Each structure stands twice: as C-alpha cells, then as structure tokens.
Amino acid sequence: MTDLKLKALQETADRNNYLFGEVDPGLLEAFPAPGGPGEVSDVSSQVIHIEIPEFTSLCPLTGQPDFATIVIDYIPSEKCVESKSIKMYVAGYRNHGEFHEACVARFTKDLVTLLDPKWLRVTGLFTPRGGIPFQPSRVYIKGGYELAVQRIFAARPAWI
C-alpha cells in the first residue's frame, strides 16, 4: 500500500475516532417534538418507538462481544431524539466493557437528560450467552405524569 493510501486511511480513522471511543452522551441531539401548541397532533399521547438492531458492547469480565437490539419507547415532552445522533452514540458502546444492565441504565439516563420525556422505557434484548437470555429494562416517568401515562397506555396496543 502506498504512503498516500495509508495517510488517507489514517485521516479517515482519525475523523471517525468518536465512533469507537467511549460512550459519549454529548453526541445525542434533539429536535422540537411535533404536536406543540397549534399543531394537529397532540404530543401528550404520542408514543415514539425506536429499535436499534445492531447494538454491541463488550463483557467487562471476558472481553467477549455482546449483541442486542435496544428498544426505546417514549412520550416526548418538548423534544425528540435525532436518529443519526443515536447511531453515533450507540457506536461508542462497541468497544466499551459494561454489563447488560449497566448499558441499559446508562442509555436511559442519557436519554432522560437529553429529552426530559414524560415517560421513557429502554429495553435491551441481548442475544443469549450460555443459553441464558438477558432483557434488562429501565422505565422513567416524569413526576406528575403518572396518571396521564396510565390513561395513554390503557388505549394503546399491547406492544407498548
């Protein structure tokens, strides 16, 4: 390989270093939630569902990779998470050693900090290791919205 090609590869790796470093919640971005005052939809009953099928992290004990689909459901207050920023954020877990439960807890904390949602649930559907499936889940309900969340879910399909 020529020096020019090697230099180009190194420049690309340097530009993409954020992808495989540590988990960086600063990569997450938000935009105004649709359905605010004067808009057609009512944001109070809007549930956003996101699935991330290519999540990977490392077992902190063995260093072996763990694979999962991360499922996010939330009722926005004023902001929604931007999809490209989630993709960049998730890439930070690739070489990060953390237990399944801790990954889900961190993901939840970072989204709550960014969005301040009325309700949020993050579930990790991890591929079984040793024949044991792990599916940790974290739920956040913003104070004062408990009853409203119950009403919304009473009228929603079972998958929520």
N, C-alpha and C positions, 0 to 999 in steps of 0.2 A: 504494500500500500504506500502511496506517495505521501510525502510530508504534507502536501496541500490537503489531501483527503483526511489524514489524521487530524490536522488542525481544524477542519470543518466538523469532524465528528466530536472533537473536544469542545468546540464552541456550542454545538447542539446540546451536548451533555451539560455544559455549564448553564445554558438557558433553561434547561428542564430540571435542574437540580432540585427545585422546590417540590417536584413530583415525588421524589423518593427519599426525602429527608425525614424530618419528624412531622408529627401531626400538627398542622398549623391552622387554628380556627380563624386566623386573620385572612385566610383565603376565601372564607364564606362571604357571600354577598347577598343582599336582599333588595327587593323592589316593592313599591307600594302594592298592597293587596287590592285586587279588583273588588267592586261591590261597596265602595265607600259611599259617603253621602251623595245622593243624586244619581247614582248608577243603578242599573236594572237589577242586578243580583244582590242578595243580602249576605254580606260576608259573615254574619253571625251563624249561618247554617251551612257554610261552605266547608267541606272537608277535602283536604288535598292529600292524595295518595301517591307516594313515590316508592319505586322499587329499584334497588341497586344490586344487580345480579352478579357483579364481578368484584365483590369486596374480598380483600385478602389482608391478613396480618400474620404475625409470627407468634408461635407459642413461646412465652418467656422462659420456659423450662428447657424445652428441647430444641428450640430454634426452627422447628418444622413449620411449614406454612399451614394456615387455617383459612378455609374458604367459606364464604357465606353470601347470602342475599340479605341485604339490610332493607327493612321495610319501614317507611316513615309515613305516619298519618298525622295530620294536624289541622286544627281550626285556627286560621290566622286571626290576629288582632288587627294590625295595620300593615304587616309586611309578609312577603313570601320569599322563600329562598330561591336563588337563581341556580338553574340546573348545572351550568358549566362550572360554577364555583364549587358545587358539591362534588363533581367529578375530580377536580383538582384537590380538594380537601381529602377525599377518600384515598387518593393515591399516596398520601402521606402515611397511611397505615401499612402500606405494602411491606416495608422493612422495619416495622415497629413491633416490638415484643410486648404484648399485653394480653391478659386473659379475656375470653369472650365477654364476660360480664362487664369488665372494665372498659372494653371498646364501646359497648352499647351505652354505658353510663357517661362516658366522655362525649360520645356523639350527641346524646340527649342534652347534656349540659351546654355544649357549644351551640346547638340549635336554639335552646331556650334563651341563651344570652343574646343571640343574634336577632331572634324574631319576637320574643316576648309573646308567644301564642296564647290563645285561650285554653287550648288543650293540645298535647303532643304525645305521641307514642312512637318509640323506636324499638324495633324487634330485630334481633339477629338470628337468621335461620342458618345456623352453621352446619356444614357437612359433618356427618358423624365421624368421630375418631374413636377407635377401639370399640366400634359398634354402639356408641352412646351419642345420640343427637343432643345438642345444646341449643336452646332457643330462648336466650335471655331477652327480657323486655323491660323497658322503663316507661313509666307514664308520668306526665306532668299536667296538672290542672292549675291554671292561674286562679288565685284567690278571688272569690266572688262569682265564679263561673260554674261552680259545681252543678247547680240545678239546671242551668242553661244547657250544659253538656249532656246531662241525663235526658233532657227533652229532645235534643237533636238526635241522640242515638236511639231513642225509642222509635223514631220514624225512619231509621236507616237500615240498609241491608245488613245481614249478619257478619259480613267480612270486615266491618269497621270495628 
